[in-house]
Amino acid sequence: MAETSPRQLLIPFAGRGSPSCRAALSTLRLPNLENLLARLTLADTDTQDESTRSPPHERALAQALGIAAPDGCIPWAALEARRLGIATAGDTEGWGMVTLCNWQVGIDDVVLGDPSSIEIDAAESAALLEAARPFFEEDGIALHASPVPGRWLARAGIFDGLATASIDRAVGYPVSQWSPLADAARPLRRLQNEMQMLLYTQRVNDDRAARGVPPINSFWLAGTGALKNEEAATAVAPTVNDSLRTPALRDDGIGWAEAWQALDAGPVAALLAEYTRGASDISLTLCGDRASQRYTVQPRGLARWAKSLFDRKQAPALLESL
């Protein structure tokens, strides 16, 4: 696992533009967040539109690791393969992250369900990996298991330079909106069709139906690219707190607000306590649908100026702008 810094906190989905989460903004009371931001200074802002394949929290994490990559080509799979010892230092071949999921078939479109809700275990993941491996190998793609059930690492030259959308962008939207459209992705689309037919026949899905959980009927490819920066594999990453993710993707405004209150009382309060004790390496990165903002300890002499800037905007207004 990657080493993380407890004094550098990154919060995905800190702002969310979906209707229920947006409505919940006015109910938020986040005293520790406001207290902390009043003492830090804005060090970096990244603002783009919501059509980017790589969401703000992934771009912010990549920047923290020193990874520079085009949109949709942040090599998360290659990075994980390197850290697991599957890929060796100096290996610059392309990798992709294959995540098993449930495609929800409707009257007008097919929507990507959140893979975190399919309740797959390690045994199911291993059984499906062995069934899928020959189909991937026919296209020159080598599959490897990962520590996360339902997630595989795939190695092939086709993944280097192939832009793919993060699952965090695609969940809840029509699959066609975010699937790769490049000519290079045609073999992958055919492979996806083959996998859908294969998964339909698997006993794993019969057992899942008996348990009353969604069938695994496809996969999502993301995290594609080649790791060019050797230092990124050993870099210390900020601590990423994903507690807002599930309610945000489900547009559960009440759950999202409750998760924010817990964040404010827990990790944010802990960061504020570290600052109060004199830590100078504090950083807080807040990420929404469009933007991320990174706050750090301000240089001496700028405290009054930085605090006066934040006093003009309370936490809900700040989060709405992300």
N, C-alpha and C positions, 0 to 999 in steps of 0.2 A: 504494500500500500504506500501511497505517496505521503511524505512527511508534510504536516500542515502546521501553520502558525496560529496559536490560540489568540494572539493579539491582532490578527488580521482577519476580519470577518467579512464575508461576501454573502449577501442575501438576495437570491433570485426571487422574482415575482413580488418584490417590495411594493411595486405599483402595478395595477392591473386594470385594463380598460374595459373588461367585460361588464355587462350591466349591473349584476348584483354586487360584484366587488367594488365597482365604482360608487355605487350607492352607499356601500358600507364605509367609505372613506370618512364621511362626516361623523361617524360614531366612534372613530378611533381616538383614544386618549393614550398617548405614548410619551409620558414625562421623561423617561430615561433617554429615549432617542433624542428628544428635543434638547435635553440637558447636555448630552454628548455632542450633538452637532453644533451647539452654541460654543463649544470649546475647541472644535476642530475647524479646519479650513478646507474648502473645496480644492482638491489637487488636480482632478482630471474629470472630464465629461466626454462621453461618447454617445452621440445622438444620431440615429438613423431611422428609417421608416420601418413599419412592421412587415414589409415584404422580404426582409433579409432572412436567409436560411439559418444563419447563426444568430441566436437571440443575444440580447445585451449581456446576460450573465455568462454566456460562453465566451463572448468576445473579451469580457473583463478578466475572466480566469486565464484565457490564453495570453493576454497582455502581461498578467502577473507572472506567468511562467516563461515569458520571453519568446512566445511563439507568434510569428507573423505569418498569416495565411489569408488567402482570399475568402470571401464569403462562402460558407458551405464546405470549406476545405480545411477546417481545423482538425488536425490528425489525432483525435481522441483515441481511436482504436490503436494506432501505431504507438501512442504514448503508453497505453495500458499494456500492450504486448511487450514493450521494452521493460516496463516495471515488473511484469510477471516473469521475465526471463524467456519468453517465447521468441522474441526478436532480440538479436544481439546488437551491441554497439556497432555503429557504422552501417547498419541495415537501413537502406533508404527506399525499400520497396513499399508500394501502397498497401494500406490496410483499411478495413471497414468494420463497423460494428453492426452485427445482425441481431435485431431484437425481435423475439417472437411476440405476436400480438393478436388481437381480435379485431378484424375488420367488420364493422357493423353495417350490414346491407340494408339500405332503405329503398323506398320507392323511386327516388330521384337520384340518389348518389350512394357512395360507399364511404363511410366515415371511419377514421382511425380512432379506436378506443385506446385508453391509457394502458400501456403494458403493465404498469405497476398494480393494476386491479385484476389481473388474470389469475393470480394465486398459483403460479407454477412452482413446483419444487425441483430439487436437484435431480431426482430420479427421472422425472418427466423430461427435463431438459436434456439429460444424457441420452435417453432413448430416442428422442427426436433428432438429436445431433447425429447419431449413428445412422438413422434412416435418411437424413438429408445429405450426409457427406458425399455419397456417390454422385448425386445430382450437381452439387457444386463443383466437384472435381472434374466433371465432364467439361465445365467451362473454365478450367484452370484455376479454380479458387480453392485454396486450402482452408479448412475450418479448424478452429481450436476452441476448446471450452474456456470459459472465464469463471471466476468465483461467483458471479451473479447468475442464479438460475434463470434460464430464458434469454440469456445474452451470450452470443458467440463472437469470436474474433475471426475475421476472414482476411486472408492475404492473397493479393493478386495485383498485377500491374495495372489493371483497369481502374483501381481505386485512386491511383495517384493523379490528382487534378480533376477528379469527378466531384462536382459540387452536389451535396445532398442536404436536405433540410433536417434540422434537429427535431427529435421527437417532441420536444417542448414547443415547437412551432406548429407541428402537424396535428397533435391530439385534438380531437373534437371537430376537425375540419375534413372536407372531402379529400380522399386520398389523391385524386387527380390534381388537386391544387398544389400539392407539394412534392409529387413524385418527380424524379429527375427526367428531364426532357431531352437531354443531349443524345446524339447518335450513339455515343459510347455506352449509354445505359440500356440500349435495346436488348442485349443478352441478359441483363439483369431483370428486365421486365418479363422476358420469356421464362427465366428461372423462377420468378415469383409466381407465375401462372402454374408452372409445374409443381411448385411447393404447395400451392393451394389445393391441387388435386391430391397430392401425396398426404397432406395433413388430414384431409377429409376421411382417409381410409385408416388412419392410425388408431390403435386401441387406446392410446393415451386419451384421445378425445372421447371415446366411448366411456372411459372411466370418469372423465371430467363431467360428461353429461349426467352420469349417475350421481355425481356429487352436487350437481346444480350450479357449476361454475362455467363461465363462458368458454366456448371452444377456442383452441388456438388454430387459426385458419390462414395466417400469413406471417410475413415478417416485415420489419422496417429497417432500411439501411441508412446509417448516418455515421458521423465521426470519421469520414473518409479523408484520406490524404497520406502523405509520407512525412515522417519526422526528420526534418533537416537539421534541427538544433539539438545537438547532443546534450547540452546543459539542461534542457527542459525535462529530461527524464529523471534528473536528480534535484531539480529546483524545489525549494520549499514553497508550497502553495498556501494561499489563504484558506481558512476554514470556511467551507461552504455549508450554510444552514438551509436545508431544503424543506423546512416545515410549512412554508407557504405554498408549495408547489401543488399538492393535491387539491386543496380547496380552490386555488386559482384556476387550475385547468377545468375543474367542474363548475366554475362560476358559483361557488358556494360562498356568498358574501358573509354570512354569519360565521361559518367555519374559518374563513380567511381572516376576519376581524379577531376572532378568538385566538388564532395562531399568532397574529401580530401582537396581541396583548401578552401572550406567553413569551414571545421573543423579547419584548420590551422588558419583561420582568426577569428574564433569564440571561441569555447571551449578551444582550445590549447592556443590561445593568452590570454584568461582569466586566465588559469592556470599559464602561464608565468608571468602575472601581479601579481598574488597572491604570487608567488615566489619572485618577485622583492620587494614586500611590506614586505617580511621577513617571510612568512609562512613556517613553518618547517614540516608540515604534508602533503606536496604535494606528490602524487604518480600518475604515468602514466603507464598504462598497454597496450601494443600494441600486438594484436593477429592476427595471420594469419591462414593458412590451417594446418600447422604443429606445430607451436611454439607460445609461448607467452613470452614476456619480460616485467618485472615490474621495473620501475625506481622510485627512491625515492631521497629525499634530502640527500646528502652525509655528513658523519661526517666531522667536521673541520679537516683540515690538509690533506684531501684527494682530495680537489677540483682540484688542478693542475694535479694530476695523473689521476683522472677520466676524466677530460676535454681532456687531451692528447689522451686517448683511443678513445673517440668519434670522435675526429678530423680526425681520419684515415678512417672513414666511413660516407658518407653523407646519408641523409634520404632515397633516393630511394634504395641504396644498403642495408641499414638496413632492409627496408620493404621487399625487395626481399628475405631476409634470413628467414623470418617468415614462 
